[in-house]
Amino acid sequence: MDFTLSKYRTLLDSLISQGYSFQTFEEFLSEPAHKVVILRHDVDKRPHNALVIAKMEHELNIRASYQFRISEGTFDNETVEQIVLLKHEIGYHYEDLNHAVNLSGSNHKKNSGSKGFLLETAFNSFQKNLDSMRKSYPVKVISMHGQPMSKFDNRFIWKYYDYRNEGIICEPYFNIDYSKVLYLTDTGRKWKEDKSNIRDRYSKIRDHDDAVSRSFSGWKVIPPPGSALNMTAKAKSFQSGYRFRSTSDIIKAVKNGKFPCHVIISTHPQRWTGKLVPWLTELIWQNIKNVGKYFLAIIRETGAEEI
């Protein structure tokens, strides 16, 4: 059985046994260790699952990065405070642009004035939610929450606003060089990128490093070459060199010395459990969603629509 707490513990043990250290995003960007893993947990729902994993990591003297949504009651203050006491990093898993679009309906298409109002609404929401989270932790890291049913990508807000002005030092889709850092995600309950993964994937390859100036001209935050939004051939080649079907495959690669020195492992705590019924429920529901996302991705071959 994959995606169990015991399997996750085995993964951590294998990394420790091979000399990997663990850093938060803030630590990594300040002074990256030679052989290091960043554990990123996107807490989309069931925050108690995140607390269970946070306690396990703390027992192993591991610091991880927990990215919390504000919506759907995911940002539970008591749970967040307990995770903070365990010395983990807290980040904002933002989705403010999608929320603003949902509130406005299709009116944002009618004129540039409504477009400006939509963007202002989204950014004001981002600031408000960030301030709210900072009452529990001095948040400096954010990450986009992908909503596959939406035509809009939450990251497009940084075409018009600069998150660095808000004291943010890292958005992993912008600030990580994936020609040097392997990115693994359990999105879709899989470790490989495919069409059931709509948002948490790389952009089309840019043929030349200077393409960033052409593709992102006018953006307030320009994704550098090698970032997830502006992948180079070198970065794509590096990522393609590692393919894992299961957590056991990752563990085997680690033990055999076939794992890179810098890695981000991104997980969703709601799908990691030691109880059979929740495990089966997550398995069945995720497989149903993957089928829907697969066909949705085919329909949207051109990618997300810009505001």
C-alpha positions in Angstrom: 0.0 0.0 0.0 1.3 3.4 -1.0 0.5 6.8 0.6 0.4 5.5 4.1 2.0 7.0 7.1 4.3 4.0 7.5 5.4 4.4 3.9 6.1 8.1 4.5 8.2 7.3 7.6 10.2 4.8 5.5 10.8 7.5 3.0 12.1 9.9 5.6 14.3 7.1 7.2 15.8 6.3 3.9 16.7 10.0 3.2 18.2 10.3 6.7 20.3 7.1 6.3 21.8 8.5 3.1 22.9 11.7 4.7 20.2 14.1 3.4 19.5 17.2 5.6 16.1 19.0 5.6 15.5 22.7 5.1 12.6 25.0 4.8 12.2 27.2 1.7 13.5 30.2 3.7 16.6 28.3 4.9 17.3 26.9 1.4 17.2 30.3 -0.3 19.4 31.8 2.4 22.1 29.1 2.4 21.3 25.8 0.7 22.8 22.6 2.2 24.9 20.4 0.0 22.6 17.4 0.1 19.1 18.5 1.1 15.4 17.8 0.7 12.6 20.4 1.1 9.4 18.8 2.4 6.5 20.9 1.1 3.0 20.0 2.4 0.0 21.6 0.7 -2.7 21.5 3.3 -5.8 21.6 1.1 -8.1 19.9 3.6 -8.0 17.8 6.8 -5.5 19.9 8.7 -5.3 17.2 11.4 -3.5 14.9 9.0 -0.9 17.6 8.6 -0.4 17.8 12.3 0.1 14.0 12.5 2.8 14.3 9.8 4.3 17.3 11.5 4.7 15.4 14.7 6.4 12.5 12.9 8.9 14.9 11.3 9.6 16.7 14.5 10.5 13.3 16.2 13.1 12.9 13.5 14.4 16.5 14.0 13.0 17.5 10.6 11.7 20.9 9.6 9.2 21.0 6.8 7.1 23.7 5.0 3.3 23.6 5.5 1.3 25.6 3.0 -2.2 26.4 4.3 -5.3 27.5 2.4 -7.5 30.0 4.1 -10.8 28.7 2.5 -12.9 25.8 3.6 -11.8 25.9 7.2 -8.4 24.6 6.4 -6.5 27.2 8.3 -7.4 26.0 11.7 -5.6 28.3 14.2 -5.1 25.6 16.9 -3.6 23.2 14.4 -1.4 25.8 12.9 -0.1 26.9 16.3 0.8 23.3 17.2 2.7 22.9 13.9 4.5 26.2 14.6 5.5 24.9 18.0 7.0 21.9 16.2 9.4 24.4 14.5 8.0 24.0 11.0 7.6 26.7 8.4 4.1 28.0 7.5 3.2 29.4 4.1 0.2 30.8 2.4 -1.4 28.4 -0.3 -3.1 31.3 -2.1 -6.1 31.1 -4.5 -7.3 34.7 -4.3 -7.6 35.2 -8.1 -9.9 32.3 -8.5 -12.0 33.5 -5.6 -12.3 36.9 -7.2 -13.3 35.4 -10.5 -16.0 33.3 -8.8 -17.4 36.3 -7.1 -17.5 38.4 -10.2 -18.8 35.8 -12.6 -18.2 36.7 -16.2 -18.4 40.4 -15.7 -14.6 40.8 -15.8 -14.7 40.1 -19.5 -16.9 43.0 -20.3 -14.5 45.9 -20.0 -11.1 46.8 -18.7 -12.6 48.6 -15.7 -14.1 45.4 -14.4 -10.8 43.6 -15.1 -9.0 46.2 -12.9 -11.6 45.8 -10.2 -11.2 42.0 -10.3 -7.4 42.2 -9.9 -7.7 44.7 -7.1 -10.2 42.5 -5.4 -7.9 39.5 -5.7 -4.8 41.4 -4.4 -6.7 42.9 -1.5 -7.9 39.4 -0.6 -4.3 38.2 -0.8 -3.1 41.0 1.6 -6.0 40.4 4.0 -5.4 36.7 4.2 -1.6 37.1 4.5 -2.0 39.5 7.4 -4.4 37.1 9.1 -1.9 34.2 8.7 0.9 36.3 10.0 -0.9 36.5 13.4 0.2 32.9 13.8 3.5 32.9 11.9 5.7 35.5 10.1 4.9 34.1 6.6 7.5 34.7 4.0 6.7 31.9 1.6 3.6 31.5 -0.6 2.6 28.9 -3.2 -0.2 28.8 -5.7 -3.2 26.5 -5.1 -4.3 25.0 -8.3 -8.0 24.8 -9.0 -8.4 22.5 -12.1 -12.1 23.5 -12.7 -11.1 27.2 -13.1 -9.9 28.6 -16.4 -7.6 31.0 -14.6 -4.2 30.4 -12.9 -3.7 32.0 -9.5 -0.1 32.8 -10.4 -1.2 35.3 -13.1 -1.9 37.9 -10.3 1.9 38.5 -10.2 1.7 39.8 -13.7 0.1 42.9 -12.1 1.4 42.9 -8.5 4.7 42.2 -6.9 4.6 39.8 -3.9 8.1 40.9 -2.9 6.6 44.2 -1.8 4.6 42.2 0.8 7.7 40.7 2.4 7.5 37.4 0.5 10.8 35.9 -0.4 9.7 32.7 -2.1 7.0 31.4 -4.5 8.3 28.0 -5.6 7.0 28.4 -9.1 9.1 31.6 -9.5 12.0 31.4 -7.1 13.4 27.8 -7.6 15.8 26.9 -10.4 14.5 23.5 -11.6 17.6 22.9 -13.7 19.3 22.1 -10.3 16.4 21.1 -8.0 14.3 18.0 -8.6 10.6 18.6 -8.0 8.4 15.6 -7.0 4.7 15.9 -6.3 2.0 13.5 -5.3 -0.6 15.5 -7.1 -3.3 13.1 -8.4 -1.9 10.5 -6.1 0.9 9.9 -8.5 4.6 10.8 -8.6 4.7 11.4 -12.3 3.5 14.4 -14.3 0.6 13.6 -16.7 -2.7 15.1 -17.9 -4.5 14.4 -14.7 -2.2 17.1 -13.2 -3.5 20.4 -14.6 -1.8 23.1 -12.5 1.1 21.7 -10.6 3.2 21.1 -13.7 5.8 22.9 -15.8 5.4 25.5 -18.5 6.3 24.8 -22.1 10.0 24.8 -22.7 11.6 28.1 -23.8 14.3 27.5 -26.5 16.5 30.4 -25.3 17.2 31.9 -21.9 16.4 35.4 -23.2 12.9 34.2 -24.1 11.8 35.3 -20.7 12.0 39.0 -21.8 9.6 38.3 -24.6 7.2 35.9 -22.9 6.9 37.8 -19.6 7.4 41.4 -20.7 5.5 43.7 -18.4 5.1 41.3 -15.5 5.7 42.7 -12.1 7.4 39.4 -11.1 9.3 37.9 -14.0 9.9 34.1 -13.7 13.6 33.5 -14.4 14.7 30.9 -16.9 14.7 27.5 -15.2 11.7 28.3 -13.0 8.5 26.3 -13.2 6.8 29.0 -15.2 9.7 29.5 -17.6 11.3 26.1 -18.1 14.4 25.8 -20.1 15.5 22.7 -22.1 18.2 22.1 -19.5 15.7 22.2 -16.6 13.2 20.0 -18.4 16.0 17.5 -19.2 17.0 17.4 -15.6 13.5 16.8 -14.4 12.9 14.1 -17.0 15.9 12.2 -15.8 13.9 11.0 -12.8 10.7 9.1 -13.1 9.0 7.3 -10.2 5.7 5.4 -10.2 5.5 4.9 -6.5 7.0 6.0 -3.2 8.8 2.6 -3.0 10.6 3.6 -6.3 11.8 6.9 -4.7 13.0 5.0 -1.6 14.9 2.5 -3.8 16.6 5.3 -5.8 17.6 7.0 -2.5 19.1 3.8 -1.1 20.9 3.1 -4.4 22.5 6.6 -4.6 20.5 7.5 -7.7 18.8 10.5 -6.2 19.9 14.1 -6.8 21.4 16.4 -4.1 18.7 19.0 -4.1 15.0 17.9 -4.1 11.6 19.3 -3.3 9.1 16.6 -2.3 5.6 18.1 -2.4 2.8 16.2 -0.7 -0.9 16.6 0.3 -1.3 15.4 3.9 -5.0 14.4 3.4 -4.0 11.4 1.2 -1.4 10.0 3.7 -3.1 8.0 6.4 -2.6 4.8 8.5 -6.4 4.0 8.5 -7.9 1.7 5.9 -11.3 3.5 5.3 -9.9 7.0 4.8 -7.1 5.5 2.6 -9.7 3.7 0.4 -11.9 6.7 0.2 -9.0 8.9 -0.9 -7.9 6.3 -3.5 -11.4 5.9 -5.1 -12.2 9.6 -5.0 -8.8 10.6 -6.4 -9.1 8.1 -9.3 -12.5 9.6 -10.2 -11.1 13.1 -10.2 -8.1 12.1 -12.3 -10.4 10.9 -15.1 -12.2 14.2 -15.1 -9.0 16.2 -15.0 -7.5 14.1 -17.8 -10.3 15.1 -20.2 -10.4 18.7 -18.9 -6.7 19.0 -19.7 -7.3 17.7 -23.3 -10.0 20.3 -23.8 -7.7 23.1 -22.4 -4.6 22.2 -24.4 -3.8 25.9 -24.8 -3.4 26.2 -21.0 -4.8 28.7 -18.5 -6.6 31.8 -19.7 -5.0 35.1 -18.8 -6.9 37.9 -17.1 
